[in-house]
Amino acid sequence: MGNLLILRKVDFFASATQPVAVADRYPQHVFAEHTHEFCELVLVWRGNGLHILNGRPYRITRGDLFYIRAEDKHAYASVNDLVLQNVIYCPERLTLNVDWGQHIPGFQATNWTPHWRLGSTGMAQAKQVIALLEQESKQAAAAASHQMAELLFAQLVLTLSRHRYGTDNLQATASETLLDKLITALAGSLNRPFMVDAFCEREQCSERTLRQQFRAQTGMTINHYLRQLRVCHAQYLLQHTELMIGEVAMQCGFEDSNYFSVVFTREVGMTPSQWRHRSRVAA
């Protein structure tokens, strides 16, 4: 791995037997690409940033959930008031008779979906459990504390399993808040136009209030967030497919390839062709 930063267990766990702990990031600053000796769950509470996981960029904000394996490489860039929590754990230290693999994507299999979303209901329940887990993990390094922390961790992963949904699953947000519905709708419209006024008419809400609420929670305007989502998707397609630049533009919601190139260059700092070449050389 060369000079890749590796986060060590000894620096994050109170003892050699502690199974789980909570690492707060209030806020999460820019963090270089790294890997770990442990696994982690990443829950984003507010703000925004760019999360690069195994070379794939994700524009993240409130409600994003990631399952990170020890061997995964990730980094944070372009952060803006990004608040998140990392629940870190060592699989080999878990002792409860729980089918962890059923509830933690990537726990056993290599083919897994790392990125999910949580609505407001799931976020509220998860936050309560994490608060208890964090308190318990700070207790003296005793077997009882480790067992209680593991019980709370099991409750957390079950809560996440119950409330998580795919980033473009509109049906999953039917009972959630307006902001949850909007963020999911934006993620599901990467390849087509999105009209905020039509969304507000459908949901019977005030467009002005929605825009204000979105900016307060994410630190971005709706248009900027959607543009960033599309650019991230374009980066992935440029690196992992042989699509022409114009085809990438169309799949990312840009009808004009020239305008796509202008937006991409402004956001990324290089043209789509330059970024494709650099990303493939780096890989």
N, C-alpha and C positions, 0 to 999 in steps of 0.2 A: 504493500500500500504506500510505499515511499514515505513521504513526510505527512501523510494524512493524520490529522488529529484524532486521537482515540480517547474517549472518556472512560475512565477507569472506575471500577466498582468501589475501590477503597476511598475514592474522593466523594462518593455520593451516598454510601450506605454506612450506618453507624457501626455495624459489626459484620463479620464474615458469614453470619447466619441470617441477617435481616432480609426478608423476602421482597419487601416492597417499601417505597418511600415516595414522597411528593417533592418535586422541585418546582417552585414558583418562578415565574418570569413576569415580574411587574415593574417595568415592561420588559419585553423580549427585545434585546438589541440585535444589531447585525451580528451574525455568528458564522464563522468560517465552516466550510464543509468538514464533517466529522463522522465518525462511527462510534460504536460503544462496546463495552463488555456486558451490557445488559439491554433489555428491551424497554420500550416506553409507549405510553398512550399520550397523545398530544391533544388537548382540548383548548380551543381558542374562544376567549370570552368577549373581546372587543378589539377595535382598531383594525389595521390591515397590514399585510406584508407579503413578501414573496418567499414561498417555501419551496426549495429545490430538493426533491427526493429522488435519489438514484438517477439524477440527471434530468428529471422531468419537473418543470416549473408549475407551481400551483399558486394562484392568487388567493390568499386566505383572509378570512374575516370571521366575525361572530358566528359561532355554530359549527365551524369546521372541526372535524375529528380525524385523527390519523393513528394508525397502528404501525409502529416502527419496530422492526426486528433489529437484533444486535448488529447484524452484518450490513444493514442498510446505511447508505451514505446520504446525509442531508445537511442543508444549510439554510440560513435566513438572511434575506437581503431586502432592501427598499422598505424597511419597516416604518410604520407611522402609528405611534401610541398602541403598539401591539401587546395585548395582554393574554397570556396563556399559562397553562399548567401542564407540566410533564409528570405523569404518574409512572414511575420507573419500577421495574421488577426483574427478578432473576428467575427464570423458569425452573432451574434446577433446585431452587430453594423452596418452591411451593410444595406443601405437604398435604393439603386438603384433597379429599377424594372428589374432585370436580373435573368435568370434561372441559378443560380449558380450551382445547382446540375447537370445540363447537362454538364458543362465544368470543374467541379472540382471533380475528383473521390473521393468517400468517404464523400462528403459534407452532404449527407443524408443517403445513404444506407450503411449497414455494410459490404456487399459483394463488395469489390472494389479492383482494382489493384493499389498498391501504387507506383510501380517502372516502370518508362518509360525512354526513351532516347530522346535526342534532337540532331539533326545534326547541322552542322556549320551554316546553314541558320537560323534555329530557334534560335540558341544560340545568334547570332548577333542581331536579332530583339528583343529578350527578354532582352538582356543586355541594349539596348537603352531605352526600356520602364522602366526597373528597375532603371536606372540612374535618369530618370525624377521622378519616384515614390519616390525614396529616397530623392531627393531634396525637393519635395513637402511635404513629411512627416515630414521634419525638420522645416517647417514654423510654425508660431505662431499657437497656438491651436484655430483656428477659423473655423467656419462652412464651409466657402468657401474652405479652405485648405483641410479639411476632404473630402469634395465632390470631389475636384479635384483628391485627392489621390485615392478615390474609383473608379473614372472614369479610372484612369490609371491602377488600379488593374484589372478592368474588361477587359481592353485592353490586359493586360498581360495574364490572364487566357484564353482568346480567342486565343491569339498568341500561347500559349503552346498547347492548344487543337488542333490547326491547324497543328502544326509541330511535335508533339510528336508521337512516334511509339513504339511498343513493342520491348523489348530488343533483340528478336530473329527474327525480321521482316526484312529479307534481302531486300525485294522489296522496303521498305520505304526509303532505302538509295541510290537508283539508281541515284538520281540527287545530292547527297551530296559529300563531299570531300572524298579523298582516306582514310584518317584516320577514318572517320565516318564508312565507309564501312568495314574497317578492324575490328574495335571494335565490330560492329554488327555481323560480320562473326565469330569472336571468341566466342561471347555469344551464337551463334547458333550451335557451334560445341562441346558442353560439353561432348557428349557421343560418339564422333568419332574423329579420328586423324585430325589434322589441319596442312597443309603444307604451310608455308609462301611462298616458291618458287612457288607453284602452284597458290596461290593467286596473286602474283606479275605477273606471266605470263598471267593470265586471265585479270588483270587490266592494263597490259603493263606498269609497273612501275619498278623503281630500288629498289631492295630489301634492299640494304644498306641505301638508302635515307629514305625508309619507316621505317626501324628499328630506325634510328636516330630521325626521326620525332616523332615516337611513344614514345621513351624514353624521349624526350624533353618535351612532353605534359603530360605524365602520371607519369614519374619518375620511370618507370619499364621497363624491357625488355618484348618483346612480349611473350616469353615462360613463364616468371615468372607470368605475368598477367593471362595467360590462366590457368596455374597451380593453381593460387589462385581462379579463377572462379570455377574450378572443385572441389577444396577443400570446398569452400562455399556451392556448390550444394550437396556435400557429407554430410556435416554437417546437411543440411536440411533433406536429405533422412534418415540419421541415427536417427534423432529425431522424424520424423513424419511418417515413414513407418516401416514395419516389415521385410524389405529386409535383406537378409544375407549380410555379409561384402563383399563377392565376387560379389554379384549382384549389390551392391552399387558401387563397383569399376568399373564394366562393364558400368553402366549407367553414370559414370563420366569420361569415356574415358580411363580407365586403364585396359588393357588386363590382367595384372598380379596383382593379389590381394596382393601378398607380397610386390611388389613395391608400390602399393597404400598405404599400411599400413606404409611403410617407409616414403613416401612423406607426408602423413597426419600427422604422428607423428612429423616430422620435422617442419611442418608449424603450427600445433596447440599446440604441447607440450604434447600430450597424444595420445594413440592408438585410433583407431576408436571405439573399444568396450568400452574403458574407457570414451570416450567423449559421446557416446550414453547413458551410464548409468548416468553420471553426468548431462547431459542436461535434462533427464527425471525426475531425482530426483528434480532438480531445478524448473522444470515446475509444 
